[in-house]
Amino acid sequence: MNARIDFQASQVGSKVYKNLFGVSRAIASSTLPASTAHLVEIRASQINGCGFCIDMHTKDAAHAGETQVRLNLIAAWREATVFTDAERAALELAEQGTRIADAAGGVPDDVWANAAKHFDEEQLAALVSLIATINAWNRLNVITQQPAGGYQPGQWS
């Protein structure tokens, strides 16, 4: 599969990438645990069917020390025993924030309250920003059909 467009080569695309990378750096500099961020990026990318981002974020997570068992179980996190309560809360918020059109009224209050039990305001701001940003990346990559499989860990870090 070939990409439909070299999005980053266009004037608009290069500006969008630069700004999205800036947002990603701001999130990475927060106190949100990197392991939680990887899980959220992968889960949203799975939901959105973004092969490029699944490839990228699973490789980066593994490179950062994430176990293969946990990576294999992200899509089935509700049934898996390998995630903390905080990670489960983040994954639920990511799912609800990614599937926002599926529920009238957006993210349910109980999902937000559960996340707020595990993360302080700074971490919640990072988590919400991460969910919004990974959804933007997913959409850019899915629409332009960016091919998956060739990413090298840390390539875009």
C-alpha positions as CSV (number, residue, x, y, z in Angstrom):
1,M,0.0,0.0,0.0
2,N,1.2,3.5,-0.8
3,A,0.2,6.7,0.9
4,R,-2.3,8.8,-1.1
5,I,-0.3,12.0,-0.4
6,D,3.0,13.0,1.2
7,F,1.0,15.2,3.6
8,Q,4.0,16.5,5.4
9,A,5.6,17.8,2.2
10,S,2.7,20.3,1.7
11,Q,2.9,23.7,3.2
12,V,-0.3,23.1,5.3
13,G,0.7,19.6,6.2
14,S,4.1,20.5,7.4
15,K,2.6,23.2,9.7
16,V,0.0,20.8,11.0
17,Y,2.7,18.1,11.7
18,K,4.9,20.7,13.4
19,N,2.1,21.8,15.7
20,L,0.9,18.3,16.4
21,F,4.4,17.3,17.4
22,G,4.5,20.3,19.7
23,V,1.3,19.1,21.4
24,S,2.8,15.7,21.7
25,R,6.0,17.0,23.3
26,A,3.9,19.0,25.8
27,I,2.0,15.9,26.7
28,A,5.2,13.8,27.0
29,S,6.6,16.4,29.4
30,S,3.6,16.0,31.8
31,T,3.4,13.8,34.8
32,L,1.1,11.4,33.0
33,P,3.0,8.0,33.1
34,A,4.5,7.2,29.8
35,S,3.3,3.6,30.0
36,T,-0.3,4.8,30.4
37,A,0.2,7.2,27.4
38,H,1.4,4.3,25.2
39,L,-1.7,2.2,26.2
40,V,-4.1,5.0,25.4
41,E,-2.4,5.7,22.0
42,I,-2.6,2.1,21.0
43,R,-6.2,1.6,22.1
44,A,-7.5,4.6,20.3
45,S,-5.5,3.6,17.2
46,Q,-7.0,0.1,17.4
47,I,-10.5,1.6,17.5
48,N,-9.8,3.9,14.6
49,G,-8.1,1.2,12.5
50,C,-4.9,3.2,12.2
51,G,-2.3,0.6,11.3
52,F,0.5,3.2,11.1
53,C,-0.1,4.4,14.7
54,I,-0.6,0.8,16.0
55,D,2.7,-0.1,14.5
56,M,4.4,3.0,15.8
57,H,3.0,3.0,19.4
58,T,3.4,-0.7,20.0
59,K,7.0,-0.6,18.9
60,D,7.7,2.5,21.0
61,A,6.0,0.9,24.0
62,A,7.9,-2.3,23.7
63,H,11.2,-0.3,23.2
64,A,10.3,1.5,26.5
65,G,9.9,-1.8,28.3
66,E,6.2,-2.7,27.9
67,T,5.6,-6.4,28.0
68,Q,4.3,-8.4,25.1
69,V,1.5,-9.8,27.2
70,R,0.2,-6.3,28.0
71,L,0.5,-5.2,24.4
72,N,-1.4,-8.3,23.3
73,L,-4.2,-7.7,25.7
74,I,-4.9,-4.0,25.2
75,A,-7.9,-4.6,23.0
76,A,-9.3,-6.9,25.7
77,W,-8.3,-4.8,28.7
78,R,-11.6,-5.3,30.5
79,E,-11.0,-9.1,30.7
80,A,-7.2,-8.8,31.3
81,T,-5.7,-8.9,34.8
82,V,-2.5,-7.2,33.8
83,F,-3.6,-3.5,33.9
84,T,-3.8,-1.3,37.0
85,D,-7.0,0.5,38.0
86,A,-5.5,3.8,36.8
87,E,-4.7,2.3,33.4
88,R,-8.2,0.8,33.2
89,A,-9.6,4.3,33.9
90,A,-7.4,5.8,31.2
91,L,-8.3,3.1,28.7
92,E,-12.0,3.6,29.4
93,L,-11.7,7.4,29.0
94,A,-9.8,6.8,25.8
95,E,-12.5,4.5,24.4
96,Q,-15.3,6.9,25.3
97,G,-13.4,9.9,24.0
98,T,-12.6,8.1,20.7
99,R,-16.1,6.8,20.3
100,I,-17.6,10.1,21.3
101,A,-20.4,10.0,18.6
102,D,-21.6,6.6,20.0
103,A,-23.1,8.1,23.2
104,A,-25.4,11.0,23.3
105,G,-23.9,13.5,25.7
106,G,-20.3,12.5,25.1
107,V,-18.2,10.9,27.8
108,P,-20.3,9.7,30.7
109,D,-19.9,11.3,34.1
110,D,-19.0,8.0,35.8
111,V,-16.1,7.4,33.3
112,W,-14.8,10.9,34.0
113,A,-15.1,10.5,37.8
114,N,-13.2,7.2,37.6
115,A,-10.4,8.8,35.7
116,A,-10.4,11.7,38.2
117,K,-9.9,9.3,41.1
118,H,-6.6,8.1,39.6
119,F,-5.2,11.2,37.9
120,D,-4.6,14.8,39.2
121,E,-5.7,17.8,37.1
122,E,-2.4,18.1,35.3
123,Q,-2.5,14.4,34.4
124,L,-6.1,14.7,33.3
125,A,-5.3,17.6,31.1
126,A,-2.5,15.6,29.5
127,L,-4.8,12.5,29.2
128,V,-7.6,14.5,27.5
129,S,-5.0,16.2,25.2
130,L,-3.5,12.8,24.4
131,I,-6.8,11.3,23.5
132,A,-7.7,14.3,21.2
133,T,-4.2,14.3,19.6
134,I,-4.0,10.6,18.9
135,N,-7.4,10.7,17.3
136,A,-6.2,13.6,15.1
137,W,-3.1,11.6,14.1
138,N,-5.2,8.5,13.4
139,R,-7.5,10.4,11.1
140,L,-4.7,12.0,9.2
141,N,-3.0,8.6,8.7
142,V,-6.2,6.7,7.9
143,I,-7.5,9.3,5.4
144,T,-4.1,9.4,3.6
145,Q,-3.6,5.7,3.9
146,Q,-0.2,5.8,5.5
147,P,1.3,2.3,5.3
148,A,2.2,0.3,8.5
149,G,5.1,-1.9,9.3
150,G,8.2,0.2,8.6
151,Y,8.4,2.3,11.7
152,Q,11.5,2.0,13.8
153,P,11.2,2.6,17.6
154,G,12.0,6.2,18.6
155,Q,11.9,7.3,14.9
156,W,9.6,10.2,15.7
157,S,10.3,10.7,19.4
